[in-house]
């Protein structure tokens, strides 16, 4: 309990730089990352999930702060990286072990086509255009919706197609 009383709680929860500077910095970084992901990496990241990308970004930031001296010691950075890796491991373990947690932590497959009919509401929700859908269908060898039973956007962002019998 003594460790909690020595924490400067006020300093922990107040801005250390002006809020508008945070907005400008955040906006600049967001647009930089957006452009990289949009034009260099594209939409599909493969089998890497959102949690994995998030962990990668946060760990990179934590490690950089530890190396550059933003923390008081290297051990501060090591501890933060360890905590982040620990949380990621715990989420993976909980998702593997408990179905209810997996439903909470990972998005379900989203139907984009049901029985040959496009589900426009779901496509709007995921910002998928008809052109993108048709591109995936052509890549899988389909020329018309009459050949398609279901199309799903999987939890990892991949699109899977189930053909009619």
Backbone as a chain_set.jsonl record, in Angstrom:
{"seq": "XXXXXXXXXXXXXXXXXXXXXXXXXXXXXXXXXXXXXXXXXXXXXXXXXXXXXXXXXXXXXXXXXXXXXXXXXXXXXXXXXXXXXXXXXXXXXXXXXXXXXXXXXXXXXXXXXXXXXXXXXXXXXXXXXXXXXXXXXXXXXXXXXXXXXXXXXXXXXXXXXXXXX", "coords": {"N": [[0.807, -1.189, 0.0], [2.06, 1.16, 0.54], [3.429, 1.889, -1.724], [1.485, 2.951, -3.378], [0.811, 5.307, -2.09], [2.996, 6.919, -2.522], [2.84, 7.725, -5.118], [2.445, 10.347, -7.409], [-0.484, 11.259, -7.99], [-1.897, 13.377, -9.127], [-0.106, 14.463, -11.012], [0.042, 12.286, -12.658], [-2.368, 12.246, -14.025], [-2.667, 14.684, -15.385], [-2.303, 17.005, -18.117], [0.801, 17.051, -19.752], [1.746, 18.425, -21.841], [0.411, 20.986, -24.017], [-3.045, 20.399, -24.834], [-3.88, 20.893, -27.528], [-1.537, 20.584, -28.974], [-1.173, 17.87, -28.722], [-3.352, 17.005, -30.227], [-2.622, 17.946, -32.794], [-0.162, 16.603, -33.205], [-1.067, 13.94, -32.997], [-2.845, 13.863, -35.17], [-1.096, 14.282, -37.332], [0.566, 11.987, -37.166], [-1.388, 9.995, -37.442], [-2.313, 10.414, -40.118], [0.07, 9.957, -41.5], [0.546, 7.209, -40.888], [-1.821, 6.181, -41.952], [-1.494, 6.696, -44.722], [0.736, 5.085, -45.27], [-0.28, 2.504, -44.626], [-2.384, 2.419, -46.433], [-1.317, 2.791, -49.046], [1.114, 1.432, -49.201], [1.107, -0.985, -47.668], [-1.458, -1.885, -48.131], [-4.871, -3.209, -47.904], [-5.135, -5.887, -46.917], [-3.548, -7.577, -44.357], [-2.762, -10.047, -44.13], [-2.526, -12.969, -42.187], [-2.333, -11.67, -39.836], [-3.766, -10.368, -36.995], [-5.872, -7.667, -35.71], [-5.274, -7.158, -33.021], [-2.642, -8.042, -32.928], [-1.345, -6.216, -34.622], [-1.819, -3.868, -33.187], [-0.414, -4.458, -30.821], [2.188, -4.616, -31.843], [2.645, -1.94, -32.668], [2.396, -0.547, -30.214], [4.361, -1.776, -28.611], [6.635, -1.146, -30.098], [6.689, 1.625, -29.721], [6.973, 1.759, -26.929], [9.442, 0.457, -26.584], [11.115, 2.17, -28.026], [10.982, 4.517, -26.5], [12.259, 3.577, -24.219], [14.825, 3.117, -25.189], [15.66, 5.622, -26.116], [15.726, 7.298, -23.963], [13.498, 8.508, -22.857], [12.307, 7.381, -20.698], [13.289, 7.032, -17.254], [15.051, 5.001, -16.864], [16.514, 2.151, -18.57], [15.349, -0.143, -17.722], [12.744, 0.618, -17.123], [11.543, 0.8, -19.672], [11.876, -1.872, -20.475], [10.258, -3.17, -18.618], [7.724, -2.121, -19.288], [7.403, -3.086, -21.939], [7.408, -5.821, -21.348], [5.058, -6.029, -19.819], [3.138, -5.385, -21.78], [3.513, -7.483, -23.631], [2.835, -9.565, -21.955], [0.072, -9.049, -21.47], [-0.882, -9.412, -24.096], [-0.29, -12.128, -24.478], [-1.928, -13.198, -22.475], [-4.487, -12.492, -23.467], [-4.501, -14.008, -25.851], [-4.322, -16.601, -24.765], [-6.654, -16.687, -23.194], [-8.569, -16.404, -25.228], [-8.162, -18.766, -26.611], [-8.794, -20.641, -24.662], [-11.385, -20.022, -23.641], [-14.529, -19.816, -25.036], [-16.406, -17.753, -24.766], [-14.799, -15.55, -24.242], [-13.297, -15.413, -26.557], [-15.291, -14.667, -28.356], [-15.7, -12.116, -27.432], [-13.189, -10.887, -27.79], [-12.411, -11.246, -30.462], [-13.586, -10.345, -33.658], [-16.594, -11.622, -35.161], [-17.103, -13.661, -38.102], [-18.259, -11.894, -40.9], [-21.096, -11.818, -42.861], [-21.038, -11.084, -46.293], [-22.248, -11.752, -48.619], [-25.224, -13.504, -48.941], [-26.707, -16.458, -49.827], [-26.336, -15.775, -52.527], [-27.06, -13.096, -52.553], [-26.174, -9.755, -52.167], [-25.105, -8.28, -49.155], [-25.66, -5.338, -48.336], [-25.704, -3.632, -46.091], [-23.843, -4.765, -44.291], [-21.567, -4.537, -45.877], [-21.326, -1.764, -46.056], [-20.822, -1.24, -43.381], [-18.251, -2.259, -43.048], [-16.944, -0.776, -44.879], [-16.582, -1.685, -47.51], [-16.489, -1.73, -50.932], [-18.621, -2.446, -53.795], [-17.034, -2.932, -55.993], [-14.656, -3.846, -54.798], [-15.604, -6.205, -53.649], [-16.404, -7.646, -55.974], [-13.909, -7.875, -57.161], [-12.62, -9.663, -55.401], [-14.296, -11.865, -55.796], [-13.818, -12.445, -58.521], [-11.099, -13.08, -58.347], [-11.317, -15.492, -57.107], [-12.407, -17.014, -59.059], [-15.096, -16.648, -59.808], [-17.836, -15.565, -61.766], [-20.401, -14.615, -61.592], [-23.047, -13.792, -59.263], [-24.798, -15.87, -59.092], [-23.306, -18.134, -58.921], [-22.38, -18.138, -56.38], [-22.708, -18.977, -52.995], [-22.215, -18.085, -50.313], [-20.375, -15.279, -49.01], [-17.851, -14.272, -46.876], [-16.428, -11.903, -44.618], [-13.681, -12.542, -42.86], [-12.423, -12.791, -39.448], [-9.784, -11.98, -39.512], [-9.664, -10.191, -41.551], [-9.535, -11.227, -44.072], [-11.235, -12.356, -47.046], [-13.571, -14.848, -47.593], [-14.975, -17.254, -49.82], [-17.821, -19.158, -50.537], [-18.938, -21.533, -52.711], [-21.878, -22.276, -54.685], [-23.599, -25.447, -54.712]], "CA": [[0.0, 0.0, 0.0], [2.908, 2.336, 0.624], [3.805, 2.272, -3.084], [0.416, 3.781, -3.929], [0.8, 6.635, -1.472], [4.117, 7.716, -3.023], [2.559, 8.102, -6.5], [1.88, 11.679, -7.595], [-1.666, 10.978, -8.792], [-2.266, 14.561, -9.886], [0.798, 14.539, -12.167], [-0.252, 11.145, -13.509], [-3.574, 12.467, -14.809], [-2.789, 16.014, -15.981], [-1.577, 17.154, -19.37], [2.174, 17.535, -19.622], [1.904, 19.357, -22.961], [-0.91, 21.528, -24.359], [-3.906, 19.437, -25.544], [-3.918, 21.13, -28.972], [-0.323, 19.991, -29.53], [-1.449, 16.432, -28.809], [-4.247, 16.824, -31.373], [-1.856, 18.15, -34.028], [0.778, 15.487, -33.334], [-1.849, 12.735, -33.273], [-3.356, 13.958, -36.536], [0.027, 14.087, -38.257], [0.96, 10.57, -37.124], [-2.478, 9.21, -38.009], [-2.299, 10.513, -41.574], [1.278, 9.28, -41.969], [0.303, 5.765, -40.836], [-2.885, 5.877, -42.906], [-0.925, 6.654, -46.072], [1.584, 3.899, -45.385], [-1.122, 1.309, -44.683], [-3.246, 2.463, -47.611], [-0.625, 2.709, -50.324], [2.263, 0.533, -49.174], [0.728, -2.297, -47.147], [-2.797, -2.175, -48.652], [-5.874, -3.571, -46.92], [-4.902, -7.19, -46.298], [-2.317, -7.718, -43.624], [-2.536, -11.484, -44.076], [-3.106, -13.636, -41.03], [-2.07, -10.869, -38.647], [-4.993, -9.758, -36.51], [-5.816, -6.288, -35.223], [-4.569, -7.141, -31.737], [-1.215, -8.196, -33.213], [-0.86, -4.933, -35.146], [-1.827, -2.949, -32.052], [0.706, -4.806, -29.952], [3.42, -4.238, -32.531], [2.789, -0.486, -32.609], [2.605, -0.108, -28.837], [5.669, -2.268, -28.161], [7.659, -0.339, -30.765], [6.734, 2.915, -29.039], [7.526, 1.565, -25.582], [10.866, 0.135, -26.708], [11.798, 3.384, -28.478], [11.119, 5.402, -25.338], [13.266, 3.013, -23.341], [16.152, 3.262, -25.791], [16.037, 7.019, -26.349], [15.883, 8.016, -22.713], [12.264, 9.122, -22.376], [12.139, 6.839, -19.355], [14.431, 7.3, -16.401], [16.015, 3.905, -17.0], [16.206, 1.145, -19.578], [14.489, -1.129, -17.075], [11.365, 1.097, -17.268], [11.093, 0.362, -20.993], [11.794, -3.337, -20.475], [9.074, -3.545, -17.842], [6.533, -1.797, -20.064], [7.31, -4.058, -23.029], [7.03, -7.107, -20.734], [3.647, -5.948, -19.454], [2.351, -5.444, -23.008], [3.599, -8.853, -24.144], [2.053, -10.378, -21.023], [-1.346, -8.854, -21.772], [-1.17, -10.048, -25.376], [-0.293, -13.568, -24.234], [-3.132, -13.519, -21.703], [-5.635, -12.426, -24.378], [-4.438, -15.179, -26.73], [-4.622, -17.782, -23.963], [-8.079, -16.629, -22.833], [-9.334, -16.65, -26.452], [-8.024, -20.189, -26.9], [-9.38, -21.437, -23.585], [-12.781, -19.714, -23.346], [-15.263, -19.357, -26.219], [-17.049, -16.459, -24.489], [-13.786, -14.501, -24.354], [-12.962, -15.327, -27.974], [-16.346, -13.862, -28.979], [-15.493, -10.738, -26.994], [-11.903, -10.354, -28.251], [-12.235, -11.361, -31.91], [-14.852, -10.157, -34.368], [-17.126, -12.778, -35.876], [-17.157, -13.559, -39.553], [-19.363, -11.037, -41.307], [-21.561, -12.194, -44.203], [-21.126, -10.038, -47.311], [-23.219, -12.283, -49.573], [-25.995, -14.646, -48.424], [-27.502, -17.104, -50.871], [-26.189, -15.044, -53.78], [-27.547, -11.715, -52.444], [-25.214, -8.877, -51.496], [-25.553, -7.702, -47.887], [-25.137, -3.973, -48.431], [-25.515, -3.067, -44.746], [-22.566, -5.269, -43.784], [-20.493, -3.964, -46.685], [-21.166, -0.37, -45.608], [-20.218, -1.273, -42.047], [-16.823, -2.527, -43.191], [-16.444, 0.124, -45.926], [-16.182, -2.487, -48.658], [-17.27, -1.365, -52.113], [-18.976, -3.555, -54.68], [-15.854, -3.215, -56.825], [-13.745, -4.69, -54.011], [-16.234, -7.524, -53.544], [-16.284, -8.31, -57.276], [-12.498, -8.205, -57.354], [-12.372, -10.91, -54.655], [-15.013, -12.956, -56.455], [-13.077, -12.799, -59.743], [-9.856, -13.749, -57.941], [-11.676, -16.861, -56.729], [-12.934, -17.712, -60.221], [-16.544, -16.498, -59.951], [-18.234, -14.537, -62.719], [-21.717, -14.076, -61.245], [-23.525, -14.13, -57.924], [-25.518, -17.142, -59.181], [-22.35, -19.189, -58.581], [-21.925, -17.913, -55.012], [-23.67, -19.215, -51.912], [-21.901, -17.139, -49.239], [-19.076, -14.62, -48.945], [-17.647, -13.78, -45.513], [-15.2, -11.236, -44.202], [-13.24, -13.269, -41.675], [-11.946, -11.936, -38.357], [-8.456, -11.45, -39.829], [-9.778, -9.272, -42.67], [-9.569, -11.963, -45.345], [-12.573, -12.635, -47.559], [-13.696, -16.232, -48.048], [-16.124, -17.444, -50.717], [-18.364, -20.519, -50.586], [-19.713, -21.629, -53.952], [-23.109, -23.091, -54.71], [-23.394, -26.851, -55.112]], "C": [[0.855, 1.259, 0.0], [3.323, 2.817, -0.766], [2.747, 3.171, -3.709], [0.423, 5.182, -3.337], [1.939, 7.515, -1.975], [3.926, 8.159, -4.481], [1.941, 9.502, -6.524], [0.696, 11.536, -8.548], [-2.078, 12.173, -9.645], [-1.402, 14.674, -11.148], [0.508, 13.416, -13.163], [-1.407, 11.431, -14.461], [-3.736, 13.893, -15.331], [-1.946, 16.078, -17.242], [-0.17, 17.669, -19.091], [2.539, 18.467, -20.774], [0.51, 19.868, -23.324], [-1.751, 20.533, -25.156], [-3.929, 19.642, -27.063], [-2.665, 20.56, -29.658], [-0.506, 18.482, -29.683], [-2.33, 16.151, -30.022], [-3.473, 16.942, -32.685], [-0.89, 16.997, -34.25], [0.041, 14.194, -33.7], [-2.38, 12.708, -34.69], [-2.253, 13.69, -37.553], [0.441, 12.618, -38.309], [-0.119, 9.689, -37.745], [-2.417, 9.234, -39.535], [-1.062, 9.852, -42.165], [1.057, 7.767, -41.994], [-0.779, 5.347, -41.822], [-2.322, 5.745, -44.316], [-0.037, 5.429, -46.279], [0.727, 2.643, -45.517], [-1.974, 1.272, -45.947], [-2.482, 2.195, -48.904], [0.566, 1.767, -50.34], [1.834, -0.87, -48.774], [-0.591, -2.789, -47.739], [-3.694, -2.679, -47.538], [-5.533, -4.861, -46.185], [-3.547, -7.24, -45.632], [-1.974, -9.21, -43.522], [-3.209, -12.073, -42.862], [-2.868, -12.875, -39.74], [-3.362, -10.172, -38.236], [-4.773, -8.343, -36.001], [-5.041, -6.211, -33.916], [-3.06, -7.255, -31.938], [-0.611, -6.893, -33.735], [-0.779, -3.908, -34.025], [-0.651, -3.213, -31.13], [2.027, -4.37, -30.575], [3.666, -2.736, -32.421], [3.112, -0.025, -31.19], [3.966, -0.551, -28.312], [6.787, -1.463, -28.812], [7.804, 1.015, -30.082], [7.372, 2.781, -27.658], [9.023, 1.287, -25.636], [11.658, 1.376, -27.122], [12.003, 4.345, -27.316], [12.181, 4.884, -24.368], [14.678, 3.203, -23.877], [16.592, 4.717, -25.881], [16.145, 7.843, -25.073], [14.652, 8.746, -22.232], [11.913, 8.599, -20.973], [13.388, 7.166, -18.553], [15.487, 6.21, -16.499], [15.57, 2.956, -18.1], [15.239, 0.119, -19.01], [13.027, -0.701, -17.153], [10.786, 0.62, -18.602], [10.928, -1.14, -21.07], [10.547, -3.817, -19.732], [7.809, -3.276, -18.649], [6.348, -2.775, -21.217], [6.869, -5.415, -22.477], [5.554, -7.131, -20.361], [2.772, -6.076, -20.7], [2.346, -6.843, -23.61], [2.779, -9.786, -23.252], [0.558, -10.264, -21.281], [-1.716, -9.536, -23.089], [-1.23, -11.566, -25.227], [-1.556, -13.987, -23.487], [-4.381, -13.491, -22.584], [-5.657, -13.636, -25.305], [-4.835, -16.447, -25.976], [-6.112, -17.827, -23.611], [-8.949, -16.919, -24.063], [-9.298, -18.132, -26.827], [-8.833, -21.029, -25.91], [-10.886, -21.256, -23.43], [-13.48, -19.124, -24.568], [-15.902, -17.991, -25.973], [-16.056, -15.318, -24.62], [-13.37, -14.314, -25.813], [-13.998, -14.48, -28.71], [-16.197, -12.387, -28.624], [-14.254, -10.113, -27.669], [-11.737, -10.352, -29.769], [-13.57, -11.154, -32.599], [-15.287, -11.438, -35.061], [-16.988, -12.572, -37.376], [-18.404, -12.772, -39.927], [-19.817, -11.429, -42.702], [-21.668, -10.978, -45.115], [-22.094, -10.436, -48.42], [-23.886, -13.485, -48.904], [-26.858, -15.181, -49.549], [-27.503, -16.287, -52.165], [-26.673, -13.603, -53.743], [-26.575, -10.889, -51.608], [-25.852, -8.267, -50.253], [-24.957, -6.298, -47.763], [-24.872, -3.346, -47.066], [-24.162, -3.495, -44.165], [-21.386, -4.702, -44.567], [-20.248, -2.507, -46.294], [-20.46, -0.322, -44.254], [-18.71, -1.46, -42.108], [-16.164, -1.681, -44.278], [-15.859, -0.645, -47.111], [-17.086, -2.106, -49.824], [-17.633, -2.61, -52.908], [-17.803, -3.934, -55.571], [-14.871, -4.118, -56.09], [-14.299, -6.101, -53.881], [-16.091, -8.291, -54.851], [-14.842, -8.681, -57.586], [-12.167, -9.521, -56.652], [-13.079, -12.093, -55.31], [-14.279, -13.401, -57.72], [-11.779, -13.528, -59.402], [-10.108, -15.206, -57.564], [-12.366, -17.621, -57.861], [-14.434, -17.61, -60.423], [-16.86, -15.337, -60.882], [-19.585, -13.921, -62.401], [-22.101, -14.514, -59.835], [-24.313, -15.438, -57.918], [-24.612, -18.313, -58.8], [-21.971, -19.178, -57.095], [-23.041, -18.212, -54.014], [-23.465, -18.186, -50.813], [-20.521, -16.524, -49.464], [-18.979, -14.029, -47.545], [-16.374, -12.96, -45.418], [-14.831, -11.903, -42.882], [-12.652, -12.306, -40.649], [-10.566, -11.347, -38.625], [-8.468, -10.505, -41.026], [-9.801, -9.944, -44.031], [-11.025, -12.186, -45.766], [-12.595, -14.063, -48.086], [-15.006, -16.384, -48.816], [-16.523, -18.921, -50.688], [-19.257, -20.598, -51.809], [-20.971, -22.47, -53.769], [-22.761, -24.507, -55.142], [-23.661, -27.034, -56.572]], "O": [[0.425, 2.305, -0.485], [3.544, 4.011, -0.969], [3.078, 4.063, -4.489], [0.074, 6.144, -4.021], [1.86, 8.739, -1.867], [4.759, 8.889, -5.018], [1.028, 9.801, -5.755], [0.847, 11.674, -9.762], [-2.557, 11.999, -10.766], [-1.919, 14.951, -12.23], [0.705, 13.579, -14.367], [-1.429, 10.918, -15.58], [-4.848, 14.281, -15.69], [-1.0, 15.31, -17.416], [0.027, 18.595, -18.304], [3.52, 19.208, -20.696], [-0.482, 19.233, -22.965], [-1.231, 19.883, -26.064], [-3.993, 18.666, -27.811], [-2.738, 20.106, -30.8], [-0.046, 17.891, -30.66], [-2.099, 15.192, -30.757], [-3.652, 16.123, -33.586], [-0.801, 16.467, -35.358], [0.463, 13.454, -34.589], [-2.373, 11.665, -35.344], [-2.456, 12.957, -38.52], [0.643, 12.07, -39.393], [0.186, 8.752, -38.484], [-2.464, 8.182, -40.173], [-1.143, 9.245, -43.233], [1.343, 7.113, -42.996], [-0.68, 4.295, -42.453], [-2.638, 4.79, -45.026], [-0.061, 4.812, -47.344], [0.961, 1.814, -46.397], [-2.252, 0.194, -46.473], [-2.956, 1.449, -49.762], [0.989, 1.343, -51.416], [2.158, -1.839, -49.461], [-0.809, -3.996, -47.836], [-3.337, -2.594, -46.363], [-5.631, -4.92, -44.959], [-2.521, -6.978, -46.26], [-0.986, -9.575, -42.884], [-4.342, -11.716, -42.541], [-3.168, -13.381, -38.659], [-3.978, -9.469, -39.037], [-3.639, -7.881, -35.878], [-4.238, -5.298, -33.723], [-2.287, -6.638, -31.206], [0.492, -6.51, -33.345], [0.2, -3.169, -33.917], [0.031, -2.28, -30.706], [2.885, -3.812, -29.891], [4.78, -2.311, -32.114], [4.006, 0.798, -30.992], [4.65, 0.221, -27.64], [7.777, -1.132, -28.158], [8.92, 1.496, -29.886], [8.21, 3.595, -27.271], [9.786, 1.819, -24.829], [12.757, 1.603, -26.618], [13.08, 4.923, -27.166], [12.914, 5.67, -23.768], [15.616, 3.422, -23.111], [17.778, 5.013, -25.737], [16.615, 8.98, -25.112], [14.736, 9.533, -21.289], [11.297, 9.303, -20.174], [14.42, 7.533, -19.115], [16.668, 6.453, -16.252], [14.409, 2.953, -18.51], [14.405, -0.424, -19.735], [12.147, -1.556, -17.24], [9.671, 0.099, -18.651], [9.965, -1.637, -21.655], [9.872, -4.751, -20.166], [6.912, -4.119, -18.688], [5.234, -3.247, -21.447], [6.036, -6.085, -23.087], [4.875, -8.138, -20.564], [1.774, -6.797, -20.683], [1.305, -7.335, -24.046], [2.108, -10.692, -23.747], [-0.147, -11.273, -21.307], [-2.765, -10.173, -23.178], [-2.116, -12.214, -25.784], [-2.178, -14.997, -23.816], [-5.24, -14.365, -22.467], [-6.713, -14.228, -25.525], [-5.595, -17.269, -26.49], [-6.751, -18.874, -23.716], [-9.962, -17.609, -23.948], [-10.291, -18.682, -27.304], [-9.474, -22.008, -26.29], [-11.596, -22.213, -23.124], [-13.084, -18.075, -25.077], [-15.936, -17.157, -26.878], [-16.423, -14.229, -25.061], [-13.121, -13.191, -26.252], [-13.65, -13.677, -29.576], [-16.531, -11.514, -29.425], [-14.28, -8.949, -28.066], [-10.991, -9.532, -30.303], [-14.58, -11.721, -32.18], [-14.457, -12.238, -35.493], [-16.784, -11.455, -37.852], [-19.47, -12.961, -39.342], [-19.023, -11.383, -43.641], [-22.297, -9.977, -44.77], [-22.685, -9.581, -49.08], [-23.213, -14.366, -48.37], [-27.643, -14.446, -50.149], [-28.538, -16.13, -52.813], [-26.702, -12.94, -54.78], [-26.205, -11.268, -50.497], [-26.99, -7.798, -50.29], [-23.897, -6.103, -47.167], [-23.904, -2.601, -46.91], [-23.43, -2.673, -43.613], [-20.332, -4.419, -43.996], [-19.102, -2.066, -46.211], [-19.607, 0.534, -44.016], [-17.977, -0.882, -41.306], [-14.978, -1.841, -44.567], [-14.799, -0.306, -47.638], [-18.311, -2.157, -49.709], [-17.047, -3.678, -52.73], [-17.597, -5.11, -55.871], [-14.315, -5.045, -56.679], [-13.558, -7.078, -53.988], [-15.699, -9.459, -54.844], [-14.592, -9.708, -58.216], [-11.515, -10.391, -57.229], [-12.529, -13.192, -55.372], [-14.133, -14.599, -57.963], [-11.4, -14.48, -60.084], [-9.22, -16.05, -57.687], [-12.854, -18.734, -57.659], [-15.002, -18.423, -61.153], [-16.247, -14.272, -60.807], [-19.896, -12.829, -62.878], [-21.555, -15.475, -59.292], [-24.482, -16.053, -56.865], [-25.102, -19.37, -58.399], [-21.317, -20.103, -56.612], [-24.173, -17.755, -54.174], [-24.403, -17.493, -50.419], [-19.625, -17.154, -50.027], [-19.906, -13.367, -47.079], [-15.368, -13.276, -46.053], [-15.582, -11.833, -41.908], [-12.412, -11.138, -40.955], [-10.206, -10.327, -38.037], [-7.411, -10.062, -41.475], [-10.061, -9.289, -45.04], [-11.927, -12.201, -44.929], [-11.765, -14.45, -48.909], [-16.006, -15.735, -48.508], [-15.68, -19.811, -50.799], [-20.214, -19.835, -51.94], [-21.096, -23.257, -52.83], [-21.772, -24.74, -55.837], [-23.54, -28.145, -57.088]]}, "num_chains": 1, "name": "protein.A"}
